[in-house]
């Protein structure tokens, strides 16, 4: 999700700066959205393969973000742990997957504290590829921005040596990515409500993203969290929330008319807020590590982590709601 990413302030004076990435974003969506929807609709093995591959890709980006290499001990264990947890969920062992997430996270933390998985600063990313050792593009100094008259020193790369920062960052990737993968697979496995719940979830997140992007670019205005993500505005956040509620209502009435429309509004609004919080959290993480994007796999969006940040936050919450609702029950009922 890139919700609330509207440009604010003086940048709005130049219309050419508002939509420079729109073409790439649309092209990426045209390719990725049908693939995701098809796998979601079919369910079973196609959907599980998609989630396992996506989880592995995000785990790789997380390792790079932390300044680690997948070929090194700690980095490799993180990716393997996420994949193992995801595969456990595909076999119907969601609890085992959760155990794998926790156990491997503790193992990676222990390696980080002991220094066994020494972190080596990887070489700069060349060409935006996914080659071994590639890391995300670093943030440019604010002095290069025509809209920032008071330059400040850019944030440090952060990932040069994870032990000198905090041994928590690398193992945090396991619950951050693994819980989402397990939640998505577990939700879709419900034969009665899985498809409807995930469709509701996915459309809501997409609508929030699109609404925030359009409202932010068109309206601009005060920034939402300038110290975290200067491009996000309050108008974008409001537009994303309205779009999320509208998409949630539309999906609910088409798929399974709700007993209480107000319940749908509250649910969609709550999940929409969580989606935007997930976006801001990922922006904060990238700012900590001094990078602009988590990768360059998806034109106009960055990496997989940039594209799935909202889903990473929303999916576990939706899974908890579904657990309390019981099998075969739509989230909005």
C-alpha positions as CSV (number, residue, x, y, z in Angstrom):
1,X,0.0,0.0,0.0
2,X,1.2,3.5,-0.7
3,X,-1.8,5.2,0.9
4,X,-1.7,8.9,1.7
5,X,1.2,9.4,-0.7
6,X,-0.1,12.6,-2.1
7,X,2.4,15.4,-2.6
8,X,1.9,18.4,-0.4
9,X,3.0,22.0,-0.2
10,X,5.0,23.7,-3.0
11,X,5.3,20.6,-5.1
12,X,1.6,20.8,-6.0
13,X,2.3,24.0,-7.8
14,X,3.9,22.0,-10.6
15,X,1.4,19.6,-12.1
16,X,4.1,17.6,-13.8
17,X,5.4,16.4,-10.5
18,X,2.1,15.0,-9.3
19,X,1.7,12.0,-11.6
20,X,5.2,11.1,-12.6
21,X,4.8,7.5,-11.3
22,X,1.2,7.1,-12.3
23,X,1.9,5.2,-15.6
24,X,4.2,2.7,-13.9
25,X,1.7,2.2,-11.0
26,X,-1.1,1.5,-13.5
27,X,1.0,-0.9,-15.6
28,X,2.1,-2.8,-12.5
29,X,-1.5,-3.0,-11.2
30,X,-2.8,-4.3,-14.6
31,X,-0.3,-7.1,-14.4
32,X,-0.4,-8.0,-10.7
33,X,-4.1,-7.5,-9.8
34,X,-5.5,-10.1,-12.2
35,X,-2.9,-12.6,-11.0
36,X,-3.7,-12.0,-7.3
37,X,-7.4,-12.1,-7.9
38,X,-7.3,-15.3,-10.0
39,X,-5.2,-17.1,-7.4
40,X,-7.5,-15.8,-4.6
41,X,-10.6,-17.0,-6.5
42,X,-9.3,-20.4,-7.3
43,X,-7.7,-20.9,-3.9
44,X,-6.0,-24.2,-3.1
45,X,-2.5,-24.8,-4.5
46,X,-2.3,-21.7,-6.8
47,X,-3.1,-19.3,-4.0
48,X,-0.8,-21.1,-1.5
49,X,2.1,-21.0,-4.0
50,X,1.5,-17.3,-4.6
51,X,1.6,-16.5,-0.8
52,X,4.7,-18.7,-0.2
53,X,6.6,-17.0,-3.0
54,X,5.5,-13.6,-1.9
55,X,6.4,-14.3,1.7
56,X,9.9,-15.5,0.6
57,X,10.4,-12.4,-1.5
58,X,9.5,-10.1,1.3
59,X,11.7,-12.0,3.7
60,X,14.6,-11.5,1.3
61,X,13.9,-7.8,1.0
62,X,13.8,-7.6,4.8
63,X,17.2,-9.3,5.1
64,X,18.7,-6.8,2.6
65,X,17.0,-3.9,4.4
66,X,18.8,-4.9,7.6
67,X,22.1,-4.8,5.7
68,X,22.5,-8.6,5.7
69,X,23.0,-11.2,2.9
70,X,20.7,-14.1,2.3
71,X,23.8,-16.3,1.9
72,X,25.0,-15.6,5.4
73,X,23.8,-17.6,8.4
74,X,21.3,-15.2,10.0
75,X,19.9,-13.9,6.8
76,X,19.4,-17.3,5.3
77,X,17.7,-18.6,8.5
78,X,15.2,-15.7,8.3
79,X,14.2,-16.5,4.8
80,X,14.1,-20.3,5.5
81,X,12.1,-19.7,8.7
82,X,9.4,-17.6,6.8
83,X,9.2,-20.2,4.1
84,X,8.9,-23.0,6.6
85,X,6.1,-21.3,8.5
86,X,4.2,-20.6,5.3
87,X,4.5,-24.2,4.1
88,X,3.3,-25.4,7.5
89,X,0.2,-23.3,7.0
90,X,-0.4,-24.7,3.5
91,X,-0.5,-28.1,5.1
92,X,-3.1,-27.1,7.6
93,X,-0.7,-26.7,10.5
94,X,-1.1,-23.0,11.2
95,X,-0.1,-23.5,14.9
96,X,3.1,-25.2,13.8
97,X,3.8,-22.3,11.5
98,X,3.4,-19.9,14.4
99,X,5.8,-22.0,16.5
100,X,8.3,-21.9,13.6
101,X,8.0,-18.1,13.5
102,X,8.7,-17.8,17.2
103,X,11.4,-20.4,17.4
104,X,13.4,-19.2,14.5
105,X,13.1,-15.6,15.6
106,X,14.6,-16.6,19.0
107,X,17.4,-18.4,17.1
108,X,18.2,-15.5,14.9
109,X,18.1,-13.1,17.9
110,X,20.6,-15.4,19.7
111,X,22.9,-15.4,16.7
112,X,22.7,-11.7,16.5
113,X,23.5,-11.2,20.1
114,X,26.4,-13.7,20.0
115,X,27.8,-12.3,16.8
116,X,27.7,-15.7,15.1
117,X,25.8,-14.3,12.1
118,X,28.2,-11.4,11.5
119,X,26.6,-8.7,9.3
120,X,28.6,-7.6,6.3
121,X,27.7,-4.3,4.5
122,X,26.6,-5.4,1.1
123,X,27.6,-3.5,-2.1
124,X,25.3,-0.8,-3.6
125,X,22.3,-1.9,-5.7
126,X,23.0,-1.7,-9.3
127,X,20.2,-1.6,-11.9
128,X,17.5,-2.4,-9.3
129,X,18.1,-6.1,-9.7
130,X,17.5,-9.0,-7.4
131,X,21.0,-10.2,-7.4
132,X,22.8,-11.5,-4.4
133,X,23.8,-8.8,-2.0
134,X,21.6,-6.1,-3.6
135,X,20.2,-3.6,-1.2
136,X,17.6,-0.9,-1.5
137,X,18.3,2.5,-2.9
138,X,19.4,4.9,-0.1
139,X,17.6,8.2,0.5
140,X,19.0,11.2,-1.2
141,X,19.9,14.1,1.1
142,X,17.0,16.5,1.5
143,X,19.1,19.3,0.2
144,X,18.6,17.9,-3.3
145,X,14.8,18.5,-3.0
146,X,13.7,21.8,-4.5
147,X,10.8,21.8,-1.9
148,X,13.1,21.6,1.1
149,X,14.9,24.9,1.7
150,X,16.4,23.8,5.0
151,X,18.5,20.7,4.3
152,X,19.2,18.3,7.1
153,X,21.7,15.5,7.2
154,X,20.3,12.3,5.6
155,X,19.6,9.4,7.8
156,X,22.4,6.8,8.1
157,X,22.2,3.6,6.1
158,X,21.5,1.8,9.4
159,X,21.9,-1.7,8.1
160,X,25.7,-1.6,7.9
161,X,26.1,-3.6,11.1
162,X,22.9,-4.8,12.7
163,X,24.8,-5.8,15.9
164,X,25.9,-2.2,16.5
165,X,22.2,-1.1,16.2
166,X,20.0,-3.6,17.8
167,X,19.9,-7.4,17.6
168,X,16.1,-7.2,17.3
169,X,15.8,-5.9,13.7
170,X,16.7,-9.0,11.7
171,X,14.6,-11.5,13.8
172,X,11.6,-9.1,13.8
173,X,11.3,-9.9,10.1
174,X,9.9,-13.4,11.0
175,X,6.7,-12.2,12.8
176,X,6.4,-9.2,10.5
177,X,6.3,-11.4,7.4
178,X,5.5,-14.9,8.7
179,X,2.3,-13.9,10.6
180,X,0.8,-12.3,7.5
181,X,1.6,-15.3,5.3
182,X,0.1,-17.7,7.9
183,X,-3.0,-15.5,8.3
184,X,-3.7,-15.3,4.6
185,X,-3.3,-19.0,4.0
186,X,-5.5,-19.8,7.0
187,X,-8.2,-17.4,6.0
188,X,-8.4,-18.7,2.5
189,X,-8.6,-22.3,3.7
190,X,-12.1,-21.7,5.1
191,X,-14.2,-23.4,2.4
192,X,-17.4,-21.4,3.2
193,X,-16.1,-17.8,3.9
194,X,-12.4,-17.8,2.9
195,X,-12.9,-16.4,-0.6
196,X,-15.3,-13.8,0.6
197,X,-13.2,-12.6,3.5
198,X,-10.0,-12.3,1.5
199,X,-11.8,-10.6,-1.3
200,X,-13.2,-8.1,1.2
201,X,-9.7,-7.6,2.7
202,X,-7.9,-7.2,-0.6
203,X,-10.4,-4.9,-2.2
204,X,-10.4,-2.8,0.9
205,X,-6.6,-2.4,0.9
206,X,-6.5,-1.6,-2.8
207,X,-9.2,1.0,-2.5
208,X,-7.5,2.6,0.5
209,X,-4.3,2.7,-1.6
210,X,-5.9,4.3,-4.6
211,X,-8.1,6.7,-2.7
212,X,-5.1,7.9,-0.7
213,X,-3.0,8.3,-3.8
214,X,-5.6,10.3,-5.7
215,X,-6.8,12.4,-2.8
216,X,-3.3,13.2,-1.7
217,X,-2.1,14.2,-5.2
218,X,-5.3,16.2,-6.0
219,X,-5.8,18.0,-2.7
220,X,-2.4,18.1,-1.0
221,X,-2.5,20.0,2.2
222,X,-0.9,19.4,5.6
223,X,1.4,16.5,6.0
224,X,0.3,13.5,8.0
225,X,3.6,12.5,9.5
226,X,6.4,14.6,8.0
227,X,9.1,13.0,10.2
228,X,8.1,9.6,9.0
229,X,6.9,10.0,5.4
230,X,6.9,13.6,4.2
231,X,4.8,12.8,1.1
232,X,1.7,11.6,3.0
233,X,-1.0,14.1,3.7
234,X,-4.1,14.3,5.9
235,X,-6.2,14.6,2.7
236,X,-4.7,11.4,1.4
237,X,-5.4,9.6,4.6
238,X,-9.0,10.8,4.6
239,X,-9.4,9.8,0.9
240,X,-8.0,6.4,1.6
241,X,-10.3,5.8,4.6
242,X,-13.4,6.9,2.6
243,X,-12.4,4.6,-0.3
244,X,-11.8,1.7,2.0
245,X,-15.3,2.1,3.6
246,X,-16.9,2.4,0.2
247,X,-15.1,-0.7,-1.1
248,X,-16.0,-2.7,2.0
249,X,-19.7,-1.8,1.7
250,X,-19.8,-2.6,-2.0
251,X,-18.0,-6.0,-1.6
252,X,-20.2,-7.0,1.4
253,X,-23.5,-6.1,-0.4
254,X,-22.4,-8.0,-3.6
255,X,-20.9,-11.1,-1.9
256,X,-23.2,-11.5,1.1
257,X,-25.6,-8.7,2.1
258,X,-24.9,-7.7,5.7
259,X,-27.3,-7.8,8.5
260,X,-26.0,-4.4,9.7
261,X,-24.4,-1.9,7.2
262,X,-23.1,0.0,10.2
263,X,-21.1,-3.0,11.2
264,X,-19.5,-3.1,7.7
265,X,-18.7,0.6,7.9
266,X,-17.0,0.2,11.3
267,X,-15.1,-2.9,10.2
268,X,-13.9,-1.4,7.0
269,X,-12.9,1.9,8.7
270,X,-11.0,0.0,11.4
271,X,-9.2,-2.1,8.9
272,X,-8.5,0.9,6.7
273,X,-6.9,2.7,9.6
274,X,-4.8,-0.4,10.3
275,X,-3.8,-0.5,6.7
276,X,-2.6,3.1,6.8
277,X,-0.8,2.4,10.0
278,X,1.0,-0.5,8.4
279,X,2.1,1.8,5.6
280,X,3.4,4.4,8.0
281,X,5.2,1.7,10.0
282,X,7.0,0.5,6.9
283,X,7.9,4.1,6.0
284,X,9.3,4.5,9.5
285,X,11.4,1.3,9.2
286,X,12.8,2.5,5.8
287,X,13.6,5.9,7.3
288,X,15.4,4.1,10.1
289,X,17.6,2.3,7.6
290,X,18.0,5.3,5.4
291,X,16.4,3.8,2.2
292,X,13.8,5.1,-0.2
293,X,12.3,1.8,-1.3
294,X,12.7,-1.8,-0.1
295,X,13.6,-2.8,-3.6
296,X,12.9,-2.2,-7.3
297,X,11.0,-5.2,-8.3
298,X,7.6,-3.5,-9.0
299,X,7.8,-0.3,-11.1
300,X,6.1,2.6,-9.5
301,X,5.9,0.9,-6.1
302,X,9.4,-0.3,-5.2
303,X,9.7,-3.7,-3.7
304,X,7.3,-6.3,-2.5
305,X,7.5,-5.0,1.0
306,X,6.5,-1.5,-0.3
307,X,3.5,-3.0,-2.1
308,X,2.4,-5.3,0.7
309,X,3.0,-3.2,3.8
310,X,-0.7,-2.7,4.4
311,X,-1.5,-6.3,4.0
312,X,1.2,-7.3,6.4
313,X,-0.6,-5.2,9.1
314,X,-4.3,-6.1,8.2
315,X,-4.1,-9.8,7.5
316,X,-3.2,-10.9,11.1
317,X,-6.0,-8.7,12.5
318,X,-8.5,-10.1,10.0
319,X,-7.4,-13.6,11.0
320,X,-8.1,-12.9,14.7
321,X,-11.5,-11.5,13.8
322,X,-12.3,-14.6,11.8
323,X,-11.2,-16.8,14.6
324,X,-13.6,-15.2,17.0
325,X,-16.4,-15.1,14.4
326,X,-16.0,-18.9,13.8
327,X,-15.7,-20.9,10.6
328,X,-17.9,-20.2,7.7
329,X,-18.8,-16.7,8.9
330,X,-18.1,-13.6,6.9
331,X,-16.1,-10.9,8.7
332,X,-18.8,-8.3,8.4
333,X,-21.7,-10.6,9.7
